[in-house]
């Protein structure tokens, strides 16, 4: 077989244009000749333990938490409440203490490379909602996909919505002990279909998804006839510069992303839930900077006899990670602020979890990650939390998180 070369300049452009008819035939289901171009073929997977067609998945993450919050007294609706961390639930937005089991996942994943088919399944033995409270949703992920060619991918099943960056990460993939607080504004994993495609160089990627808005814990919904429609655009600036032969030669990666989501919920009155987000990630040598911003808008036309108002919220975070000792030790810092509802929220002395998720807050996190092996790590973090609504207080949280995965 003749080895394919990569011409430059106008010849490269003509070659890409010549591939478009074959790509169109592929997308519309008409048989097309297999391509030998390494730019278009998805590379074979690596073998971790047994076989690329079947690899077991196992991950666990638990934390030892100590919260410092002095006993305080605050007035809410004219009544005086005692504020103490010992009275709060052990959740992300409560003031946790003691041993907390964050996640235990079991499953399998694999790829039949010649067919371009792949699958992934994960069961969460101790499921939690994004607020950190307990959940009955044990199925974390169960999807089937096809990506024989790098320019096209399709997934069907239970999965994360293609929205933002933080929402895509599994617990053991997070650079810090907690996901950013803005992640609680984004919908949970749902059953649906996601199609994405881009150019052969991986510089531009467009995602489109439709997910069935399943009844979740705490949802007061009266029907299942609704779809969450999502869209996302990602730009890899470094790959774009390389494709244009304008790369500066620096060791860097820059990704820009934008996301939208919408669903109509048949309540009384009719409600439209809308989300808009933007994110970026820049890696330069040993430094990685990440940022994300999300706005949610649960809009409805209030009835004349209804005093309630639409719920609008927002959140942002900025992260900095530094590799202090390659493959061994990382330093991470995060500054974030979020408000789940722009209306001023009240609170009780028990620091209710759902109420805490909607209150305005500003958190500062700093810590170290020690990589014990390829599949294990210890994270030590300090969080200074400023609760800015209802029971206003400052407190400090110290966490030691242990995680491991196959």
C-alpha distance (Angstrom), angle and dihedral (degrees) to the residues before:
residue distance angle dihedral
X1 . . .
X2 3.76 . .
X3 3.78 113.3 .
X4 3.80 112.6 -117.9
X5 3.79 115.8 -125.2
X6 3.79 128.0 -159.3
X7 3.82 113.2 -124.5
X8 3.78 118.8 -158.0
X9 3.78 135.5 -134.2
X10 3.83 120.0 10.3
X11 3.79 92.1 -7.6
X12 3.82 90.6 61.1
X13 3.79 90.6 50.9
X14 3.81 91.9 50.3
X15 3.77 89.7 50.2
X16 3.81 92.9 54.4
X17 3.81 90.6 48.4
X18 3.78 89.4 51.7
X19 3.80 89.6 56.8
X20 3.80 94.4 55.5
X21 3.84 97.6 81.3
X22 3.79 91.2 52.5
X23 3.81 90.7 48.0
X24 3.80 90.2 51.2
X25 3.79 91.4 52.0
X26 3.80 89.6 49.8
X27 3.82 93.7 51.8
X28 3.81 93.5 48.6
X29 3.78 94.4 48.6
X30 3.81 102.7 -105.9
X31 3.81 114.0 135.1
X32 3.78 114.0 -102.1
X33 3.78 132.3 -176.3
X34 3.78 115.9 -93.0
X35 3.79 114.8 -100.4
X36 3.78 121.8 -128.7
X37 3.83 93.5 -166.4
X38 3.84 108.4 120.4
X39 3.82 88.6 -149.1
X40 3.81 90.0 65.4
X41 3.80 103.6 35.5
X42 3.80 118.7 82.7
X43 3.83 108.1 -121.0
X44 3.82 117.6 -114.9
X45 3.82 116.4 -93.9
X46 3.78 123.1 -107.6
X47 3.79 120.4 -113.7
X48 3.82 113.9 -119.4
X49 3.80 106.1 175.7
X50 3.81 116.7 -20.7
X51 3.79 120.3 -9.0
X52 3.81 133.3 -19.0
X53 3.82 88.3 -125.3
X54 3.81 91.1 60.2
X55 3.79 124.3 21.7
X56 3.81 121.1 164.7
X57 3.79 117.4 -127.1
X58 3.78 122.6 -148.6
X59 3.78 129.8 161.0
X60 3.78 136.3 163.3
X61 3.78 133.3 -178.5
X62 3.80 128.6 -179.1
X63 3.79 134.6 166.0
X64 3.78 140.9 -153.9
X65 3.79 106.5 -143.8
X66 3.78 132.7 -168.8
X67 3.79 120.0 -178.1
X68 3.79 123.4 -163.7
X69 3.79 111.4 -155.8
X70 3.76 118.2 146.9
X71 3.78 116.2 -133.3
X72 3.78 104.5 -93.8
X73 3.77 137.2 176.1
X74 3.79 121.8 -137.1
X75 3.77 132.2 176.5
X76 3.80 118.4 -123.9
X77 3.81 118.3 176.6
X78 3.77 89.5 -13.3
X79 3.81 94.0 -55.3
X80 3.79 124.5 111.2
X81 3.81 116.4 -124.4
X82 3.78 129.9 -167.0
X83 3.81 113.1 -131.5
X84 3.80 117.1 -154.2
X85 3.80 129.8 152.8
X86 3.79 90.8 -135.9
X87 3.81 88.4 67.7
X88 3.79 94.4 54.8
X89 3.83 127.4 93.3
X90 3.81 118.1 -107.2
X91 3.78 97.1 -106.5
X92 3.78 138.4 116.5
X93 3.80 92.1 -93.8
X94 3.79 95.4 35.5
X95 3.80 120.9 77.5
X96 3.76 100.2 -99.5
X97 3.77 129.1 -154.0
X98 3.78 134.8 178.4
X99 3.80 130.4 8.3
X100 3.82 115.7 -11.0
X101 3.81 123.9 -175.3
X102 3.80 102.9 -147.4
X103 3.80 102.7 -179.9
X104 3.81 144.5 -10.7
X105 3.81 115.6 -175.9
X106 3.81 131.5 -178.1
X107 3.78 128.1 178.4
X108 3.78 147.5 102.4
X109 3.78 139.1 -102.3
X110 3.78 135.4 -175.3
X111 3.78 148.9 153.7
X112 3.80 133.7 -130.7
X113 3.76 94.0 -152.2
X114 3.81 100.2 -169.2
X115 3.81 90.1 55.5
X116 3.81 96.3 39.0
X117 3.82 90.1 -127.1
X118 3.80 123.1 136.9
X119 3.80 136.6 170.0
X120 3.79 139.8 -166.4
X121 3.79 130.8 -168.6
X122 3.80 129.7 178.3
X123 3.80 131.0 175.1
X124 3.80 118.7 -160.9
X125 3.82 109.7 -145.4
X126 3.82 93.4 -167.7
X127 3.80 103.3 32.5
X128 3.79 120.9 -165.2
X129 3.77 132.8 -175.5
X130 3.79 118.1 -124.0
X131 3.80 89.5 -94.6
X132 3.81 88.1 61.8
X133 3.80 96.6 -111.8
X134 3.80 122.1 126.5
X135 3.80 120.0 -80.2
X136 3.81 137.6 -170.8
X137 3.83 93.4 -140.2
X138 3.82 100.6 109.6
X139 3.82 96.2 165.4
X140 3.78 106.1 86.3
X141 3.81 99.0 170.3
X142 3.80 137.6 -5.6
X143 3.79 115.0 161.4
X144 3.80 142.6 149.9
X145 3.80 120.2 -153.3
X146 3.80 143.9 177.6
X147 3.83 123.9 -151.4
X148 3.80 107.3 151.8
X149 3.80 87.2 149.8
X150 3.80 125.9 42.6
X151 3.81 92.4 -131.6
X152 3.82 95.1 63.6
X153 3.81 135.9 39.9
X154 3.80 132.8 170.2
X155 3.82 128.1 -171.7
X156 3.80 130.7 -174.1
X157 3.79 126.2 -173.7
X158 3.79 142.7 43.1
X159 3.80 109.5 -19.6
X160 3.78 146.8 128.2
X161 3.79 116.9 -71.2
X162 3.84 113.8 -106.7
X163 3.80 91.4 -110.5
X164 3.78 126.2 123.5
X165 3.77 127.4 -29.3
X166 3.82 106.8 -91.3
X167 3.82 93.0 55.0
X168 3.83 91.6 59.6
X169 3.82 95.9 60.8
X170 3.78 126.3 96.4
X171 3.85 114.9 -137.4
X172 3.82 94.7 -98.4
X173 3.83 91.1 49.8
X174 3.80 94.2 60.9
X175 3.81 115.5 107.9
X176 3.83 90.0 -142.5
X177 3.79 136.9 37.5
X178 3.82 92.8 -100.2
X179 3.76 133.8 40.5
X180 3.84 111.7 -119.7
X181 3.80 112.7 -81.7
X182 3.83 90.4 -118.3
X183 3.81 88.0 69.0
X184 3.82 87.4 76.4
X185 3.84 87.9 66.2
X186 3.83 92.5 60.2
X187 3.85 122.1 80.2
X188 3.80 120.2 -97.1
X189 3.83 123.5 -108.7
X190 3.80 111.7 -65.8
X191 3.80 142.6 -176.1
X192 3.80 111.2 -95.3
X193 3.80 153.3 102.1
X194 3.81 127.3 -78.2
X195 3.81 125.3 -172.0
X196 3.79 121.7 -175.3
X197 3.78 134.7 172.4
X198 3.76 142.1 167.6
X199 3.77 147.3 157.1
X200 3.83 124.0 -53.4
X201 3.82 92.2 -106.0
X202 3.83 94.0 56.7
X203 3.80 93.2 -122.9
X204 3.83 98.1 123.9
X205 3.80 125.9 32.9
X206 3.81 127.9 178.0
X207 3.83 123.0 -165.0
X208 3.81 128.8 -165.3
X209 3.79 124.6 -178.9
X210 3.78 142.6 174.9
X211 3.80 117.6 -165.4
X212 3.77 131.3 -177.0
X213 3.82 107.7 -119.6
X214 3.80 97.5 -131.1
X215 3.77 121.7 -160.4
X216 3.80 106.2 -92.1
X217 3.78 134.1 -169.5
X218 3.78 108.2 -69.6
X219 3.82 94.5 12.4
X220 3.80 113.0 138.2
X221 3.80 96.6 -163.1
X222 3.78 126.5 144.4
X223 3.84 103.2 -155.7
X224 3.81 144.5 22.1
X225 3.81 98.5 -136.6
X226 3.79 98.1 110.9
X227 3.81 139.0 94.5
X228 3.77 130.7 -154.5
X229 3.81 105.1 -136.1
X230 3.80 115.0 -157.8
X231 3.79 137.4 -178.7
X232 3.80 132.9 -176.1
X233 3.81 136.1 -179.3
X234 3.81 122.6 -161.8
X235 3.79 127.0 -170.7
X236 3.81 122.3 -166.4
X237 3.78 100.9 -159.5
X238 3.81 95.1 -173.2
X239 3.82 92.0 54.1
X240 3.79 91.1 45.5
X241 3.81 90.7 53.8
X242 3.79 90.6 47.4
X243 3.82 91.7 50.9
X244 3.82 89.1 50.5
X245 3.82 90.2 46.8
X246 3.82 89.5 -120.3
X247 3.81 99.4 111.4
X248 3.83 111.4 138.8
X249 3.81 92.4 -140.2
X250 3.82 95.0 -115.3
X251 3.79 122.7 137.6
X252 3.79 97.0 -111.9
X253 3.80 144.5 122.3
X254 3.80 124.0 -158.9
X255 3.81 122.5 -173.5
X256 3.81 124.1 -178.3
X257 3.80 120.8 -169.8
X258 3.78 140.3 -178.3
X259 3.83 127.8 -172.3
X260 3.81 139.2 -173.4
X261 3.82 132.4 -176.5
X262 3.81 134.5 179.9
X263 3.80 138.4 179.8
X264 3.80 133.7 170.7
X265 3.80 114.1 -140.9
X266 3.79 118.8 -159.1
X267 3.76 100.1 -133.4
X268 3.77 130.0 130.5
X269 2.96 104.1 -68.6
X270 3.82 102.9 25.3
X271 3.81 110.9 -103.6
X272 3.80 131.6 -155.4
X273 3.79 117.4 -159.0
X274 3.80 113.6 -157.2
X275 3.79 131.8 -179.0
X276 3.83 130.2 -173.4
X277 3.80 124.8 -178.3
X278 3.79 143.1 170.8
X279 3.80 129.7 -167.8
X280 3.79 142.9 171.0
X281 3.78 138.1 -169.8
X282 3.81 125.3 -165.1
X283 3.79 123.8 -174.5
X284 3.79 116.9 -171.6
X285 3.78 116.9 173.2
X286 3.83 105.3 -55.6
X287 3.80 95.1 -13.7
X288 3.81 126.7 89.3
X289 3.81 123.7 -174.4
X290 3.79 121.7 -170.6
X291 3.79 132.5 178.7
X292 3.80 136.1 174.5
X293 3.81 136.5 -179.1
X294 3.83 126.3 -167.9
X295 3.80 133.1 -176.2
X296 3.81 123.1 -169.6
X297 3.81 125.2 -168.6
X298 3.81 121.5 -174.1
X299 3.79 97.4 -169.9
X300 3.80 130.1 -170.5
X301 3.79 138.5 148.7
X302 3.83 105.4 -109.4
X303 3.78 116.2 -127.6
X304 3.82 116.7 -117.5
X305 3.80 89.7 -110.0
X306 3.82 94.6 43.7
X307 3.80 120.1 94.1
X308 3.83 94.3 -173.4
X309 3.78 120.7 108.0
X310 3.82 133.7 -150.7
X311 3.81 114.4 -82.4
X312 3.79 114.4 -121.2
X313 3.77 127.0 175.1
X314 3.79 143.6 164.5
X315 3.79 141.9 -169.0
X316 3.79 141.9 -177.5
X317 3.79 138.7 -177.6
X318 3.81 138.0 -176.2
X319 3.82 122.0 -157.2
X320 3.79 132.9 -167.3
X321 3.81 122.1 -168.9
X322 3.79 125.6 -176.8
X323 3.81 125.9 -170.1
X324 3.81 101.6 -136.3
X325 3.82 96.3 174.7
X326 3.83 114.6 14.3
X327 3.84 113.1 -113.3
X328 3.82 90.0 -1.1
X329 3.81 118.1 56.9
X330 3.84 134.9 23.3
X331 3.80 132.2 -179.5
X332 3.82 119.0 -147.1
X333 3.80 133.1 -172.5
X334 3.82 128.2 -178.7
X335 3.81 133.8 -176.0
X336 3.81 116.4 -171.3
X337 3.77 143.5 163.4
X338 3.78 131.4 -174.4
X339 3.78 141.9 168.6
X340 3.80 117.4 -164.6
X341 3.80 92.4 -164.9
X342 3.80 126.0 20.2
X343 3.81 89.4 -146.6
X344 3.81 112.2 91.9
X345 3.79 107.3 -97.6
X346 3.77 124.9 -147.3
X347 3.79 126.7 -145.4
X348 3.76 143.7 -163.5
X349 3.75 129.7 -129.4
X350 3.81 89.6 -98.5
X351 3.83 91.7 66.2
X352 3.82 92.8 -129.3
X353 3.82 113.5 -137.1
X354 3.81 99.2 -132.7
X355 3.78 92.1 44.2
X356 3.80 90.2 48.0
X357 3.82 90.6 53.3
X358 3.82 90.0 58.2
X359 3.80 97.8 44.3
X360 3.75 123.1 97.9
X361 3.78 113.0 -101.0
X362 3.80 141.8 169.6
X363 3.81 119.5 -155.3
X364 3.81 133.1 -175.0
X365 3.83 118.1 -162.6
X366 3.80 130.8 -174.4
X367 3.77 130.9 167.9
X368 3.78 153.4 127.4
X369 3.80 132.0 -101.2
X370 3.79 118.4 -152.4
X371 3.82 112.8 -162.6
X372 3.80 106.7 -148.7
X373 3.80 94.4 -178.4
X374 3.78 139.9 -24.7
X375 3.81 90.0 -72.1
X376 3.80 105.3 31.5
X377 3.79 139.3 62.5
X378 3.80 143.9 167.2
X379 3.82 117.9 -141.6
X380 3.81 121.7 -162.6
X381 3.80 114.5 -170.5
X382 3.79 141.0 171.8
X383 3.82 119.8 -156.5
X384 3.79 124.9 -168.1
X385 3.81 106.8 -160.3
X386 3.76 125.9 -162.9
X387 3.80 113.1 -168.6
X388 3.79 104.7 -160.5
X389 3.81 104.7 -176.4
X390 3.77 136.2 53.4
X391 3.79 103.8 -5.4
X392 3.79 99.5 22.9
X393 3.80 112.9 -155.3
X394 3.78 143.7 136.7
X395 3.78 121.9 -131.1
X396 3.79 141.2 165.6
X397 3.79 128.0 -128.2
X398 3.81 126.0 -163.2
X399 3.82 118.0 -164.1
X400 3.78 135.4 -176.1
X401 3.81 108.7 -169.2
X402 3.82 125.1 -170.2
X403 3.78 120.5 -163.9
X404 3.78 137.0 173.7
X405 3.79 137.2 171.8
X406 3.79 140.6 177.4
